[in-house]
Amino acid sequence: MNDSAATPAISLSRRQLLLSTAIALVVAALILVIAVLPAEFGIDPTGIGKLAGLTAMAQSEGDTAVPAMHAHPRKARSARIEIHVKPNEQLEYKALLELGEPLLYAWTVEGGPVYFEFHGEPTEGEWPKDYYRSYQIGERSTAEQGSFVAPFTGNHGWYWKNLSSEPATIVLEASGYYSRLGRIE
C-alpha cells in the first residue's frame, strides 16, 4: 500500500505563504498593542486597555514585588471568629490591608458545604469602576488555609454561601498587618 496516496498533498504557493505570514504578523502586532502592552506594562496607545481594565492589571502586577524583609507601621493582629451561616445565606468577611502587607489565614466549615470566593477590592488609587480581583474560587465542606500578600491597598477576604439546607459554622483564623477584619454588609 502506498502511503503517499493516503495523505493528500497540501501545497501553498509562495504568494499564499507570504500573505499568511503577513496576516499573522498584523494580528500579533494588534494583540501586542491592544492587550499585552496595556496589561503588562501599562502602555496603552489605543485607549482600549483602559476601557477593558487591562492597565489596572499592569499597575497591580508591578505592585506585587515586595522585599524579603519588610518593616510594618503597626503591630500584627490575630483573630479567631466564629461565623454562623443560615441555610442558603451568603456573607462576606474582609481584612483591610495596605499594599504588600501579609495575611495568614485558616478557616474550617462545620456543616455546609459552602461556596467561597477569596477576592479583593482596592480602596486607594486609580481603578476602573467596580474593579475587584478574584484570587480563589471553590466549594468546601472541610477546611482551607494559606498566606496572602496584598497586591494593592484595599479590602481582601471571603464571600461565602451556605449551599446546605442546614446551618453551617465557619471558624476563621487570621493573622497579619490588617487594620480591620470583619463582616462587610
matplotlib code that plots the C-alpha trace (Angstrom):
import matplotlib.pyplot as plt

x = [0.0, 1.3, 1.3, 1.5, -1.9, -3.5, -2.5, -3.4, -0.6, -1.0, 0.9, 1.0, 2.3, 5.0, 2.5, 0.0, 2.7, 3.8, 0.2, -0.5, 2.7, 1.8, -1.7, -0.2, 2.2, -0.5, -2.7, 0.2, 1.0, -2.6, -2.7, 0.5, -0.7, -4.3, -3.8, -0.2, 1.3, -1.6, -1.8, 1.9, 3.4, 0.6, 1.3, -2.0, -1.6, -5.2, -7.1, -8.7, -6.6, -8.0, -11.6, -11.1, -9.4, -6.0, -3.9, -5.1, -3.6, -0.2, -0.3, -1.2, 1.1, 4.0, 3.0, 3.3, 7.1, 8.0, 11.3, 12.2, 12.3, 9.6, 9.1, 5.4, 4.0, 1.6, 1.7, 0.5, -3.1, -4.7, -8.3, -10.5, -14.1, -17.0, -19.4, -22.8, -24.4, -28.0, -29.1, -28.5, -27.3, -24.4, -22.0, -18.5, -15.7, -12.7, -9.5, -8.3, -4.7, -2.1, -0.2, 2.4, 1.0, 0.7, -2.2, -2.0, -5.4, -7.2, -10.9, -13.0, -16.6, -18.9, -22.0, -22.1, -20.7, -20.0, -19.2, -16.4, -14.5, -11.4, -11.1, -10.1, -11.3, -9.0, -9.7, -7.0, -5.6, -7.0, -9.0, -11.9, -15.3, -16.3, -12.8, -12.0, -9.6, -10.5, -7.8, -9.5, -12.9, -14.2, -16.6, -15.5, -17.0, -13.9, -11.1, -8.9, -5.6, -2.9, -1.0, -1.6, 0.2, -2.0, -1.3, -3.0, -4.4, -7.9, -10.4, -9.3, -11.3, -14.0, -17.5, -19.2, -22.6, -24.0, -25.1, -26.9, -30.4, -28.8, -26.9, -23.2, -20.4, -17.2, -14.3, -11.9, -8.5, -6.5, -3.1, -1.4, -1.0, -4.6, -6.2, -9.7, -11.2, -15.0, -18.2, -19.0, -22.7]
y = [0.0, 3.4, 5.9, 8.9, 8.1, 8.1, 11.7, 14.5, 16.8, 20.4, 22.9, 26.6, 29.0, 31.4, 34.2, 32.4, 31.7, 35.3, 36.5, 34.1, 35.3, 38.9, 38.4, 36.6, 39.4, 42.0, 40.1, 39.6, 43.3, 44.2, 41.8, 43.3, 46.9, 46.3, 43.7, 42.9, 46.4, 47.7, 44.6, 44.0, 47.5, 50.0, 51.3, 52.0, 53.8, 53.0, 53.6, 50.2, 48.8, 51.3, 50.6, 46.9, 47.3, 46.0, 49.0, 48.4, 44.9, 46.3, 48.7, 46.0, 43.4, 45.8, 46.5, 42.8, 42.9, 43.2, 42.9, 39.7, 41.8, 44.3, 46.6, 47.3, 50.6, 48.7, 45.6, 42.3, 41.3, 37.9, 37.0, 33.9, 34.4, 32.0, 32.9, 31.3, 31.0, 30.2, 27.7, 29.3, 32.5, 34.5, 36.9, 38.5, 38.9, 41.0, 42.4, 45.9, 45.6, 48.0, 47.2, 44.5, 43.5, 39.8, 37.8, 34.2, 32.5, 29.3, 28.5, 25.4, 24.6, 22.7, 21.8, 23.1, 22.7, 26.3, 28.0, 30.6, 33.3, 34.9, 38.3, 41.9, 45.4, 48.5, 51.4, 53.7, 54.7, 54.9, 51.8, 51.0, 51.3, 48.2, 46.7, 43.6, 40.8, 37.2, 35.0, 31.7, 30.2, 26.9, 24.8, 23.3, 21.1, 20.9, 23.5, 26.0, 27.7, 29.8, 33.0, 36.1, 39.4, 42.3, 43.4, 46.7, 48.6, 47.5, 45.0, 41.4, 38.4, 35.9, 35.7, 32.6, 31.0, 28.1, 25.6, 23.4, 23.5, 23.2, 25.9, 26.0, 27.5, 28.8, 29.3, 31.9, 32.5, 35.4, 36.9, 39.8, 43.5, 44.3, 47.4, 45.9, 42.5, 42.0, 41.4, 43.5, 44.5]
z = [0.0, -1.0, 1.9, -0.4, -1.8, 1.7, 2.6, 0.3, -0.6, 0.6, -1.4, -0.8, -3.4, -2.3, -2.6, -0.3, 2.3, 2.3, 2.6, 5.5, 7.3, 6.8, 8.2, 11.2, 11.9, 11.7, 14.1, 16.5, 16.4, 17.1, 20.1, 21.4, 21.1, 22.3, 25.1, 26.0, 26.3, 28.5, 30.7, 31.3, 31.0, 31.4, 27.9, 26.2, 22.8, 21.7, 25.0, 24.7, 27.5, 30.0, 28.8, 29.3, 32.7, 31.4, 32.5, 36.1, 35.8, 34.9, 37.9, 40.4, 38.9, 39.2, 42.8, 43.9, 44.2, 47.9, 49.7, 51.7, 54.9, 55.5, 58.5, 59.4, 60.7, 63.1, 65.2, 63.8, 64.7, 65.2, 65.4, 65.7, 64.6, 64.6, 61.7, 61.8, 58.4, 57.9, 55.2, 51.7, 53.4, 51.8, 53.5, 53.3, 55.7, 54.7, 56.1, 55.2, 54.1, 52.8, 49.6, 50.4, 53.8, 54.5, 55.8, 57.1, 57.3, 58.0, 58.0, 58.7, 58.0, 60.3, 58.3, 54.8, 52.2, 51.3, 48.1, 48.5, 46.6, 48.0, 46.4, 46.9, 46.1, 46.1, 48.4, 47.1, 43.7, 40.1, 39.3, 36.9, 38.5, 40.4, 39.9, 42.0, 41.7, 42.4, 43.9, 44.6, 44.0, 45.2, 47.2, 50.6, 53.3, 55.4, 55.6, 53.7, 54.7, 53.2, 53.0, 51.0, 50.3, 49.3, 45.6, 46.3, 49.3, 49.9, 51.4, 50.8, 52.0, 51.5, 50.1, 51.5, 50.6, 52.6, 50.0, 52.5, 53.9, 57.4, 59.3, 59.0, 61.2, 59.6, 62.0, 60.6, 62.0, 60.5, 61.4, 59.8, 59.5, 58.7, 60.2, 60.2, 59.9, 59.9, 58.1, 55.1, 54.9]

ax = plt.figure().add_subplot(projection="3d")
ax.plot(x, y, z, "-o")
ax.set_aspect("equal")
plt.show()
